[in-house]
């Protein structure tokens, strides 16, 4: 991947440091200026001592007061700038990290399920966590590293004013230091990428293992799974050691170049002193200036931070490279919720999930989608409400292609329920009403309308009774509600019922319900919810029998459509339900 997008991302993150970034730059520059003035003040103090050695004590003390006071004030200014700089660096870094994390999270959620086709959840979390923090340290590293140029350049100018040969000697050494830093930066960026990649792989496998923790414990395979999760550890160690070796090698090179540079400048200065071209104070100032100029070698640590930040920014840019679905701006016309698929093909990771599917679900009717495992039922449910886009073909709702409908009108029109619903919100009431604020809009009575709609939907999903039996009812925190798998599904159904304006899609959303509850929910689908179009992924005969029509999928294609009674005469159709019952 090109480093240019990553560098642009870093530049934008640096700008998000806000006023504190300006404070960091100001304190760094002021501190650098004070550092540059300090050697001259100390040099004048030494020269004053030399000139006043033969004078009386009081007169000598009076001659030293000015230079020493100036030096003391400069030291105090340097200390104050350092303290304020630490604060400014922390705040500006936190602001940059907050901006980056907000962008990553917002983009990931806007892409939705499509993001997990490119990255595992663990990898996404690693990039949104560790990599964002590394990239967020960029403002401090960039500003501080940049301000190191000030004392280096100032030292060259100061030495040129003292003696041009001293400046030439310092410039030659600085060129060597810059060469070391460039090579270190390039190699560290590459090594950091490998280290961060191994981190992401470990996180990805750990998230997967945690999702199946009960299965691992039941099978007694904890040690084997731990070894699998930590399989990339040797690579992580190798990349980590490579980073340390690079740092050590560059540190040794800087440790050799800097003292040699100081010795060279002092040697030239000593020769100039012996020739009468310098005073003792000027030589002392020159010695201090060469230390400041060679301080460019201390940029090694900041260069390492910038290199890690560039590598982290590349990984973040890979997330941003996954485009979110583009929505149109067409409103939905009045209609009953007729759903139409025209020659729809869906592919994921090179595998064709649906192939040339065409069907019509009349508005206000219930269509059951049946088929063996892997037939493409969930893919059809996903594409019907635009959780994913087809590779080829079109999906229309009341004659309008889903791609052309705005985000809000589409989400107001379509409600989804899944086999394993995720419950969002602090309380059960909020979990059922999740998303209704978008449907009902703003206003003083929006919350009341959402609450009424949520309770009506919970009643239809047969969730109202068990929620009201809880001590806090709908105010029960989601994490504290003792719910079975079937009860969780009922809350998910209630949320879908409340959300769906025209089209209700149930993707195996009643698999954990007992027979009685399923029959009751089925009556609600045929009764109070009959004004909406219903697309139901069905595994049970009873669900298919209650539908107005059945779509029978096989290997991603429509094998047949019709009523359940008509299809029941086909032995292959009956075998679908025997296979589901056996599984």
N, C-alpha and C positions, 0 to 999 in steps of 0.2 A: 504494500500500500504506500502511496506517495506520502511524504512527510509534510507537504504543504498544507493540506486540510487540518492536520494535527497542530501545526504551528499557528494557523489562523485561529483555531480553537483556544490555544494557549493565550494568544494575544487578546482575544475577547474576554477570557477569564481574568487576565491581568487588569483589564479596564474595569472589571466588576469589583475591583478592590475598593472603589469609591473614594471618599475624602481621606480615608485612612491610608490609602495607597499614596496619595499626595503627601500626607504627613510623613510616611516612611521615606519617600524620596527626599523631602525637605530635610529631615533629620540626618539622613545619610549624607547628603551634600554638605550640610552645615558641619557635621562631624568631620567630613573629609577636609573641608576648608580649615577647620580648627587644627586638624592634624598637620596640615601643610604649614600653618603659621607657627606651630609650636617649635619646630626645630630652629627657625629664625630667631624666635624669642629666647630660646635657650642659648643659641650662639651669641646673641648680643649680651646676655648675662655673663657668659664666660669671658667675652672680650672686656666687659666692664670690670670683672675681677682682675684680669691681667693689667688693665690700665690703672687701677686704683690700689695695687699692692703697696706702692710706696707712699700712699697718702695716709692721713690720720684715720682711725677706726670710724669715727662718726661720719666723716666726709665720705669714706668708702661705703658705709652702710647706706647713706643717702643716695649714692650713685647706683646701688644695686636694687633699690626698692622698686623702681619703675619696671625693669625687665622681669624681676621675679613676680611682681604682681600680675603682669601680663601673662606670664607662663602659667601661674596658678589659675587665672580666669579661663585660659584656654583649656587646661586640664578639666576644670569643672564643666565647661561647655561640652567637651567630648563625652564625659560621663553622663550628662543629662541627655545628650543626643542618643547615646546607646540605650539608655533606659526607655526613652520614648519610642525609639525604633523597635524595641522588642514588642511593646504593646501594639504599635501600628502594624507590625508584621503579622502578629497573631490575628488581629481583627480583619485585616485585608485578606489574609488567607482563608479565614472562616467565611467571609462574604463570597470569595471566589468559589470555594467548595460548595456553598449553598446554591449558588447560581448553576454550577455544573450539575449538581445532584437534581435540582429541580428540572433542568432540561432533560436529563437522562430518564428520570421517572416519568415525566409528562410524555416524552417521545415513546418510551416503551409501552405505556398504557394506550397511547393513541394508535400504535401499530397493532396492539392486541395479540391475539393468538398467533398471528403471522411472525412475531418476533421469536417465539419458541421453535419455529421451524429452522431458524438460523443459529440460535444460541440456547443452551440449556438454562433452566432457571438459576442453577448455581453459578454459572458463568455470568449471567446478567447481574446477579446480586454482587458478585466480586467486582465487576466493573463499576457498578453504582456505588460501591462502598470503598474498597481499598484503592482502586484506580482513581476515583474522584478525589480522595484525600491526597494522593500523590500529585495529581494535577493541580489541586487547590493550593499547594505550597509554592506554586510558580511565582506569584507576585513578589514574595519576599526574595526568592532566589534571583529573579530577573533584575529587580531594582537594586539589590545589594551588589550583585555581580557587576551591574552597569556602573554603579557609583565607585567601584574599585578602580575604574579607569581614571577617575578624577585625581586621586592622589598619585597614580602612576604618571599621568600627563603633567600634573602640577610639579611632581618631583623632577621630571625631565626639564621643564621650564626653569625651575629654581636652580638646578645644577648648571643649566646653560648660563644663567645670570652670574653664578659664582665662578664657573670655569667651563668653557665649551667641551673640553676633553672629558670632563666628568659626565656630561650629558651624553656624549657619544658612547661611552662605556656602558652607561645604564641602558640606552636604547638597544645595544647589541644583546645584552642579557635578557631584556624584555621580549625580544623577538623569539628567543629560545623558549621562554616560558609560554608564550602564546602558542607556539608549535606543539608543546606538550599538552596544553589544554585542549586544542582542537582534536588531536588524536585521541585523547582520553574521552572527550565528549562523544565522538563517533562510535567508539567501541563500547562505551557504557550504554548508549542508547540501544544497541543491538542486544547486549547481554541482558538488559532490563526487560526487553520484550520477551525473551525466553523464560525469564524468572516469573513474570506476571502471567504468562500462558500456563505454566505449570501450576501456579496458584489457582487459576480459574478451573483447571481440570480437577484438582482435588476438591474444590468447593462444589463443583457440579456433581461429582460422584457422592459426596457427603450428603447433599440435598436429596439425591435419589435414594440413598440408603436410609435416611431419616423417614422418607415417605413410606418405605417398606419395613420400618423398624419392628413392627409386630411379627411380620413374616420371618424376619431374620432371627428374632428371639425364639419364635416357635420352632424354627428349623435347627437352632443351636449352631448357627454358622457365623457367630459374631467375629471370631478371629479371622476367618476367611474373608469376610466383608471388609474388616479393618485393613487387611493386606491389600485388597482390591482398591479401596479408597486411597490408600497411601502409595499406590504403585508409582505415581509420578514423583514421589519424594526424592529418589536419587537424581532425577533431572533438576528438581528444584535446588538440591544441594550443589549440583555441578554448576548451575547458573549463578547461585549465590557465591560460591568460591571464585568463579570467574570475575564477578563484580569486585570482590575483595582483592583479588590479584591485580586487577586493573587499577584499583585505588592505591594499592601498595606500590605498584610500579610507578605510577604517576607521582605518588608522594615522594618516592626515593629520587626520581628525576628532579622534582622541584627542590628537594632537600639538598641535592648536589649543586644545582644551578644557582640557587639563591645565595648560599654562602660564598661560592666562587665569585658571584657578581659583586657581593659586598667587599670581598677581598680585593677584587680588581679595581673597584672605585676608590677604596681606601689607599691602594697602592699608588694609583695615579694621583690621588689627593696628597699623599705623603711626598711624592716627588715634587708636586707643585708647591707644597709648603716649604720644602728644603730649598727650592729655587726662589722663594720669596713671593710666589704668585698667590699664596693664600695665607690667611691668618689662622690662628688656632681655633677661633670661634667659627670661622667659615668651614674649617675641616670638620668640626663637630657637627655643624648643620648639614654638611654634605653626607656625613655618616648616617644621620637621621633620615635624610631624604632618600638615600639608597634603600634603607629599610622600608620606608613607605612605598617606594616604587616597586621594590621586589615583593611587596605585599600582594601584588597581583597573583602571586603563586598561591595565596590563601583562597583564591577563587575556585580551587579544586573541589571543595565541598559543595559550593553553589553550582558548579558545573555538573557534579554528580546528581544533584537534585533536579536540575533542568533536564538532564538526560533521562532520568526516570519519569519526569513529568511528560516529556515528549513521547516516550513509549506508552505511558498511560493514556495520553491524549489520542494516540493512534487507535488504541483499543476502544476508547469512547466513540471515536469517529466511525468505527465499524458498526456500532449500534445505530448511529445517526444515518448511516448509509442505507439502512433498511427503511424503505419509504412507507409512511402510513397510508391507509386507504384515502383516496381523494373523493370527497363528497361533492355533489352538485348543489344547485340552488333551486331546484324545482320543487314546488309544494305538491303534496298528494291531492289529486282531485277527489271529489266526493265519490265514494264507492263502497262496495261490500267486502273488499279484501281479497279479490281474486288474485291468486298466485299462479304465475306461469313460468316454466323453465323451457328454454329453447336451445336444444342441442348443447347442453352444458357438459363440459369436460373439466374435471378437477384433478390436478396432479400434485403430489408432494414428495420431495426428495427423489424425483425420477420415477415414482410409482404412480400409476394411474388409478385413482380412487373412484371416479365417475367417468363414464365415456358415452358421450352423445345422448344424454338424458333429456327427454322432452316430455312434459306432462302439464296438465292444467288442474289446479285445485279451485273449484268454483267458490265464490265468496259465500261465507256463512255455512260452509260444509265442513265435515270432519274427514280427513284422509289419514289412514294408517299406512305407515311404511314398514314393510316386513322383509325379512331376508336372513340368511345365515350370517354368522359372525364374519366380518370382513367384506360383506356385500356392498357397503357404501352408504349405509343408513345414516350414520352420524355426519358423513360428508354432505349428504343431501340436506340434512337439517341445518348444517352450518352455512351452506351456500344459499339456502332459502331466505334467511334473514340477514345475509351479508356479514356473517362473522368471517368468512373468507370469500374471496372473489374467484370465479371460475377462470381457468386458463383460456377457455374458449366458450362461446355462447353467451346468453343473456338471461337474467332473472328479472321478471317484471311483477310489480304489485299494482293492481288496478290500472294496468296498461303503461306504467311508467317504469323504465329500467332503474333498478336499485342504485346503480352508480350515479344516476342523475338527481337522486333525491337528497335533500340536505340532511345533515347528521341528526338534528333534532326531530324533524318530521318522521324520519325513518325509525328512530328509537322510540318515539311516541307510538308508532304504529305496530311495532313488533315486540312481543314478549317471549322470553326464553326460559325454559326450566330444564335442568340437567340431572343426570343420574347422581352425581355427587355435587350438590350445590355448595358454593362458598357463601357464607352469610356475612354481609358487611353491615356496619352500624354498631352502635354501642348496645342497643337493646333489641329485643325481639320485634318490637313495634317498628323500630327504624330499619331492621332487616327486611321486614315485609314491605315497608314503604320505600325501600332503597330505589332511587331513580325517579320517584314520583314528583320531586320538586321540579324536574325538567318538564314533566308532563303537565303539571298544574300551574307552573309559572310562579311568579312572585305575587305578593299581596298579603293583607292581614288574614284573609281566610284561606290562604293556600295550605297552611299546615293542617287546618281543620278538614279541608277537602281531602288531603292526602291521608289523614287518619281514618276518615270514613271509608275511603276507597280501600285502604289496607285491611280494615276489619271485615269489610264485605268480601274481599278476596280470600282472607283467612277462613271465613265461614265456608266459602265454596270449596276450598282446599281441605276442609275438615281439620284445620289447625287451630281454629278459634277456641274450641272446647278445651284442649289440653293446655293452651297458653293461659286461658283464664284460670285454670286450676292452680297455676303457679302462684306463690305468695305475692309476687309483684306483678303478675299478669304480663301485659305488654311492656312493662318497664323493666322486666327481668334482663339483666346483662346477658348478652349472647354467650359469653364464656362460662357463665355460671348456670346456664339452663341445662338440666339433665334430660337430654333428648336422645331417643333411639335413632337409628338410620332412617326409619320410616317417617319419624316426626320431623327430622331435618329435611327430608324430601318434601313434606307437606308445607313447610315454611318456604322452601324454594318454589313450589307450585304457587303458593299464595302471592309471592313477589311477581311471578310471571303473569298471573291472572290480573293483578293490579296494573301492571305495566302495559299489557297488550291492548292497543286500541283497535287494530283490525286483524292482526295475524298472531296466533298463539302457536309456538313451536315447542313441543315436549320431546326432548331427546332422551328416551328411556327414563323419563322422570318419575315413573310410578313403579319401578322394579322392586323397591323395598317396602311397598305398601302391602298390607294384608288384603285378602280377597274382599272382605266386607268394605274396607276403606276405599279400595280401588273401584268397587262398584258404585260407592257413593260419589266419589270424584267423577266417575264416568257420567253419572246422572247430572252433575253440575255442568259438565262439558256439553251435554245435550240439552241442558235447560237454560240456566242463567247466562251461560257463556256461548249460547248458540248463535248470537249475533256476530261472533268473530269467526274467522276462518281458522281451523285447527289442523295442524300437521303433527301427527303423533308417531314417533318411532315405537313400534309395538313388538313385544316378545310373547305376549299371551294371547291365546285364542279369544278370550272374552273382549279384550281391547279391540282387536281387529273386527270382531263380530258387531261391535257397536258403531263402527265407522260407516260413513256414507259410501266411501270407496276405499279400496286397498291398492297400494302400489307395491308390487313384488319385485325386489331387486335381486340380481344375481351377478356377481363379478363386476359390479359397477355399472350394470346396464339394467334397463327396465325389461323384465321378462314378461310381465303381464300386468294389466290393471283391470279392476272390476269390483263387484261387490264380494264380500267374504263368502256368501252362499254360492256364488257362481264359481269362484276359484277353489272352493273346498273340494270340488270334484276332481281336481288334479292331484294325483298322489305326490308329486314333487312339492306342491304347496303344503300339503299336510305334513310332509317330512320336515319342512322348515320349523314347525312348532315342536315336533318330536325332538329335533336336534337342540332347540333352545331349552326344552325341558331337561334333556340329558345333560346339558352343560351347566 
